[in-house]
Amino acid sequence: MPGWVCVGHPDPDDQVQVTLEFDGEELDISRCHRMVALAPLTIAVGDAPLKTQFGSRAPSGSSAAGPKPRPHIGSTGVIVVKERGPAGRSLGQIKVRLTRSLEVCGSRIALLEVGESRNYCVSPVRDAAIRSYEAWKAARDRNPRNIGMTPSDMFAMWILHDAPRPVVAVSYGSEEKGNLFPMDLVGPVTDGCYVLGLHSSSPALPIFRDAGRIAVSEMPVQAKDAVYALGKNHREDFREVRKLPLPVARSPLFGIPVPEQALCVRELVVEQVENLGSHHLLATSVKSLENKSGGPRMTHIHRLYQQYLMRQGRAL
């Protein structure tokens, strides 16, 4: 059955290759794409690959060959997830549509919504059976606390989780009045821009809008139980962080409480907030980056991908 697996990975963006195919061009977005909303499933992509491959077309009648124009709103393409290497096998593909473009921190962020997908980590028969069952289950879900993803979005999200998605500890405020909770709809899209997809009902949303200072800590996989235990903090705006069952230190620039076990700490300033439906996109600028130690990061992958690796004797 589908589900999630927590694994450790020293460089999550290097596990698989993720490409975006637009108008015959293949762009490597392995290190600059992040899921930022679930309903509809929305992917933020930094503009570095687009700058490399796209620009202004040469004027009509000119003999000069120029790069192709950037994709425009409504453009469609395909995201392909595949194993690394010259003959990397395709693990899945997802149709996408460009719905919005943002200017943040001197960079452009493209927002893509997903469509149909194909998952090659399972046989066609098993894939069809799983999809039928999950669609049947989703149609009968009456839990108001569930986000309510469409089956199409959910199946695409499974494929995107062939790339390990870091689970980070997000914190703000002080040890006396602050908060610390886990998130996984996060990540850098350019060297200076980091995005977070925060649930639209989160009590932290107005705090981020007003205060605008956040610390994001990448955690070792050995800390997963402590990180999961922080999940209940999503329901609170403030609490006394120093009383959490997790040793904390202070971030170097803003003095925000961060876990002592953190492998890497980024301090961020919120530059722009966009409503994407189930989640709000927080586009932030990176003000400091402290790499404290190496080691496997705490990440989530999809169980169907882990089973695919298990059949080959190379599970994460």
C-alpha positions as CSV (number, residue, x, y, z in Angstrom):
1,M,0.0,0.0,0.0
2,P,1.1,3.6,-0.5
3,G,2.6,5.6,2.3
4,W,5.7,7.3,3.5
5,V,9.2,6.2,4.7
6,C,11.6,8.3,6.8
7,V,15.1,7.8,5.6
8,G,18.5,9.6,6.0
9,H,20.3,11.1,3.0
10,P,23.4,13.3,3.0
11,D,22.4,15.1,-0.2
12,P,18.7,14.7,-0.9
13,D,18.7,16.7,-4.2
14,D,21.3,14.3,-5.6
15,Q,19.3,11.0,-5.2
16,V,17.4,11.3,-8.5
17,Q,17.3,13.7,-11.4
18,V,14.3,15.9,-11.9
19,T,13.9,17.6,-15.3
20,L,11.3,20.0,-16.7
21,E,10.5,19.7,-20.4
22,F,9.1,22.8,-22.0
23,D,8.8,23.3,-25.8
24,G,11.4,20.7,-26.6
25,E,13.9,22.0,-24.0
26,E,15.0,19.8,-21.0
27,L,15.8,21.8,-17.9
28,D,17.5,20.2,-14.8
29,I,15.4,21.4,-11.8
30,S,16.7,18.8,-9.3
31,R,18.0,21.5,-6.9
32,C,15.5,24.3,-7.5
33,H,12.0,22.9,-7.3
34,R,9.9,22.5,-4.2
35,M,6.3,21.5,-3.5
36,V,4.6,24.5,-1.8
37,A,0.8,23.6,-1.7
38,L,-1.2,20.4,-1.8
39,A,-4.7,21.5,-3.0
40,P,-4.0,22.2,-5.8
41,L,-0.6,20.6,-5.8
42,T,1.7,23.4,-6.7
43,I,5.5,23.4,-7.4
44,A,7.8,26.4,-7.2
45,V,10.7,26.4,-9.6
46,G,13.6,28.9,-9.4
47,D,14.6,30.6,-12.6
48,A,18.3,29.6,-13.0
49,P,17.5,26.8,-15.5
50,L,15.1,29.1,-17.4
51,K,17.7,31.9,-17.6
52,T,20.2,29.4,-19.1
53,Q,17.8,28.0,-21.7
54,F,15.3,30.8,-22.5
55,G,15.6,34.4,-23.5
56,S,14.3,36.7,-26.2
57,R,13.9,35.2,-29.7
58,A,15.6,37.0,-32.5
59,P,13.5,39.6,-34.3
60,S,11.4,38.3,-37.2
61,G,13.4,38.2,-40.4
62,S,16.7,38.2,-38.6
63,S,19.2,35.6,-39.5
64,A,20.6,35.5,-36.0
65,A,19.6,32.4,-34.0
66,G,18.4,33.4,-30.6
67,P,17.3,31.4,-27.5
68,K,13.6,30.5,-27.2
69,P,11.3,32.8,-25.3
70,R,10.5,32.0,-21.7
71,P,7.4,29.9,-21.1
72,H,4.3,32.1,-20.6
73,I,1.4,31.7,-18.3
74,G,-0.7,28.7,-19.4
75,S,2.3,27.0,-21.0
76,T,2.3,23.2,-20.5
77,G,5.2,20.9,-20.0
78,V,6.3,17.6,-18.3
79,I,8.3,16.9,-15.2
80,V,10.3,13.7,-15.5
81,V,11.9,12.0,-12.5
82,K,14.6,9.6,-13.4
83,E,17.6,7.8,-12.0
84,R,20.9,9.5,-12.4
85,G,23.3,8.5,-15.1
86,P,23.5,8.6,-18.9
87,A,21.0,5.8,-19.2
88,G,18.9,6.8,-16.1
89,R,15.6,4.9,-16.0
90,S,12.5,7.0,-15.8
91,L,10.7,6.6,-12.5
92,G,7.7,8.7,-13.3
93,Q,6.4,11.7,-15.2
94,I,3.9,14.5,-14.5
95,K,2.1,16.9,-16.8
96,V,2.4,20.5,-15.5
97,R,1.0,23.9,-16.4
98,L,2.6,27.3,-15.6
99,T,0.0,29.3,-13.6
100,R,1.9,32.2,-12.0
101,S,5.3,33.9,-12.0
102,L,6.7,35.9,-9.0
103,E,9.6,38.3,-8.7
104,V,11.3,37.7,-5.3
105,C,14.8,38.6,-4.1
106,G,15.8,39.6,-7.7
107,S,14.8,36.2,-9.0
108,R,11.8,34.9,-10.8
109,I,9.9,31.9,-9.3
110,A,7.6,29.9,-11.6
111,L,4.5,28.2,-10.0
112,L,3.4,25.0,-11.7
113,E,0.2,23.1,-11.1
114,V,0.1,19.4,-12.0
115,G,-2.1,17.2,-14.2
116,E,-2.0,13.6,-15.2
117,S,1.0,11.4,-14.1
118,R,2.6,8.0,-14.7
119,N,4.4,6.1,-12.0
120,Y,7.0,3.6,-13.3
121,C,8.1,2.3,-9.9
122,V,5.3,-0.2,-10.0
123,S,3.8,-2.5,-12.7
124,P,0.9,-1.1,-14.7
125,V,-1.5,-3.6,-13.1
126,R,-0.5,-2.7,-9.6
127,D,-0.5,1.0,-10.4
128,A,-4.0,0.8,-11.8
129,A,-5.2,-1.2,-8.7
130,I,-3.7,1.3,-6.2
131,R,-5.1,4.3,-8.1
132,S,-8.6,2.8,-8.2
133,Y,-8.5,2.0,-4.5
134,E,-7.1,5.4,-3.5
135,A,-9.7,7.3,-5.6
136,W,-12.4,5.2,-4.1
137,K,-11.1,5.9,-0.6
138,A,-10.8,9.7,-1.3
139,A,-14.3,9.9,-2.6
140,R,-15.6,8.6,0.8
141,D,-13.3,10.7,3.0
142,R,-15.5,12.9,5.2
143,N,-12.8,14.0,7.7
144,P,-12.9,17.9,7.7
145,R,-9.3,18.0,9.0
146,N,-7.9,16.3,5.8
147,I,-6.7,18.7,3.1
148,G,-8.7,16.9,0.4
149,M,-6.3,16.5,-2.4
150,T,-7.6,15.2,-5.7
151,P,-6.5,11.7,-6.6
152,S,-4.6,13.2,-9.6
153,D,-2.7,15.6,-7.3
154,M,-2.0,12.8,-4.8
155,F,-0.5,10.4,-7.4
156,A,1.7,13.2,-8.8
157,M,2.9,14.0,-5.2
158,W,4.0,10.3,-4.8
159,I,6.2,10.6,-7.9
160,L,7.8,13.8,-6.6
161,H,8.6,12.0,-3.4
162,D,11.0,9.7,-5.4
163,A,13.3,12.7,-4.6
164,P,13.9,12.6,-0.8
165,R,12.1,15.7,0.7
166,P,13.9,17.1,3.8
167,V,11.9,17.4,7.0
168,V,13.1,20.6,8.8
169,A,12.4,22.3,12.1
170,V,11.0,25.8,11.6
171,S,11.2,28.2,14.5
172,Y,10.6,31.8,15.4
173,G,10.4,34.2,18.4
174,S,12.4,33.5,21.5
175,E,12.8,30.8,24.1
176,E,10.2,32.5,26.3
177,K,7.7,33.2,23.5
178,G,8.2,31.4,20.3
179,N,7.5,28.1,18.5
180,L,9.2,25.2,16.8
181,F,7.5,22.7,14.5
182,P,8.3,20.4,11.6
183,M,7.7,21.2,7.9
184,D,8.5,19.3,4.6
185,L,7.0,21.7,2.0
186,V,10.2,23.7,2.0
187,G,13.6,24.3,0.3
188,P,15.8,26.6,-1.7
189,V,14.9,27.6,-5.2
190,T,17.9,29.9,-5.8
191,D,21.0,30.6,-3.8
192,G,19.4,33.5,-2.0
193,C,15.7,32.5,-2.0
194,Y,14.1,29.8,0.2
195,V,10.4,28.9,0.0
196,L,8.0,27.4,2.5
197,G,4.5,26.1,2.0
198,L,2.6,26.8,5.3
199,H,-1.0,25.5,5.8
200,S,-3.5,28.3,5.3
201,S,-5.1,27.7,8.7
202,S,-1.8,27.8,10.6
203,P,-1.7,30.2,13.6
204,A,1.9,31.0,12.6
205,L,0.8,32.6,9.3
206,P,0.0,36.1,10.6
207,I,3.1,36.0,12.8
208,F,5.3,35.3,9.8
209,R,3.6,38.1,7.9
210,D,4.2,40.6,10.7
211,A,7.6,39.5,12.3
212,G,9.0,38.1,9.1
213,R,12.0,36.3,10.7
214,I,12.3,32.6,10.6
215,A,15.0,30.0,11.3
216,V,15.0,26.7,9.4
217,S,17.0,23.8,10.8
218,E,17.9,20.6,8.8
219,M,17.8,17.7,11.2
220,P,19.7,14.4,11.5
221,V,17.6,11.3,10.8
222,Q,18.5,10.1,14.3
223,A,16.3,13.0,15.7
224,K,13.1,11.9,13.8
225,D,11.2,10.9,16.9
226,A,11.8,14.3,18.6
227,V,10.9,16.1,15.3
228,Y,7.7,14.2,14.9
229,A,6.8,15.0,18.5
230,L,6.9,18.7,17.6
231,G,4.1,18.2,15.1
232,K,1.4,19.2,17.7
233,N,3.0,22.7,17.9
234,H,1.4,23.5,14.5
235,R,-1.8,24.2,16.4
236,E,-0.3,26.9,18.6
237,D,1.0,30.4,17.8
238,F,3.4,30.8,20.8
239,R,4.7,28.5,23.5
240,E,7.7,28.4,25.9
241,V,10.3,26.8,23.6
242,R,12.8,26.3,26.4
243,K,10.4,23.8,28.0
244,L,10.3,21.5,24.9
245,P,11.9,18.1,25.3
246,L,14.6,19.1,22.8
247,P,17.8,21.0,23.7
248,V,17.8,24.4,21.9
249,A,20.5,26.9,21.0
250,R,20.2,30.4,19.5
251,S,20.6,31.2,15.8
252,P,23.7,33.4,15.1
253,L,22.0,36.4,13.6
254,F,18.4,36.7,15.0
255,G,18.8,34.7,18.2
256,I,15.9,32.5,17.3
257,P,15.7,29.2,19.2
258,V,17.0,26.3,17.1
259,P,17.6,22.6,17.9
260,E,21.1,21.9,19.2
261,Q,21.2,18.8,17.0
262,A,20.6,20.8,13.8
263,L,23.0,19.9,10.9
264,C,22.4,23.2,9.1
265,V,20.6,26.4,10.1
266,R,19.2,29.1,7.7
267,E,17.9,32.4,9.0
268,L,15.3,33.9,6.7
269,V,13.3,37.1,6.2
270,V,9.8,36.8,4.6
271,E,9.7,38.9,1.4
272,Q,6.4,37.8,-0.1
273,V,3.3,35.8,0.9
274,E,1.0,34.3,-1.7
275,N,-2.3,32.4,-1.1
276,L,-2.2,29.1,-3.1
277,G,-5.3,27.5,-1.7
278,S,-4.6,24.9,0.9
279,H,-1.3,26.5,1.7
280,H,0.4,30.0,1.6
281,L,3.7,30.4,-0.1
282,L,6.3,32.2,2.0
283,A,9.1,33.4,-0.3
284,T,12.0,34.4,1.8
285,S,15.5,35.8,1.5
286,V,18.4,33.9,3.1
287,K,20.3,36.2,5.6
288,S,22.6,33.6,7.1
289,L,23.6,30.0,6.5
290,E,25.4,27.9,9.1
291,N,26.5,24.4,8.2
292,K,27.2,22.9,11.6
293,S,28.0,19.3,10.7
294,G,27.5,16.6,8.0
295,G,25.5,13.4,8.1
296,P,22.3,12.0,6.8
297,R,19.4,14.5,6.7
298,M,15.9,13.5,7.9
299,T,13.8,13.1,4.7
300,H,10.6,11.5,3.4
301,I,10.4,9.4,0.4
302,H,7.4,7.5,-1.0
303,R,7.0,3.8,-0.1
304,L,6.5,2.7,-3.7
305,Y,9.9,4.1,-4.6
306,Q,11.5,2.5,-1.5
307,Q,10.0,-0.8,-2.5
308,Y,11.4,-0.3,-6.1
309,L,14.8,0.2,-4.6
310,M,14.3,-2.8,-2.2
311,R,13.6,-5.1,-5.2
312,Q,17.1,-4.1,-6.5
313,G,18.8,-4.5,-3.1
314,R,19.6,-0.8,-2.7
315,A,17.0,0.5,-0.4
316,L,17.7,3.9,1.3
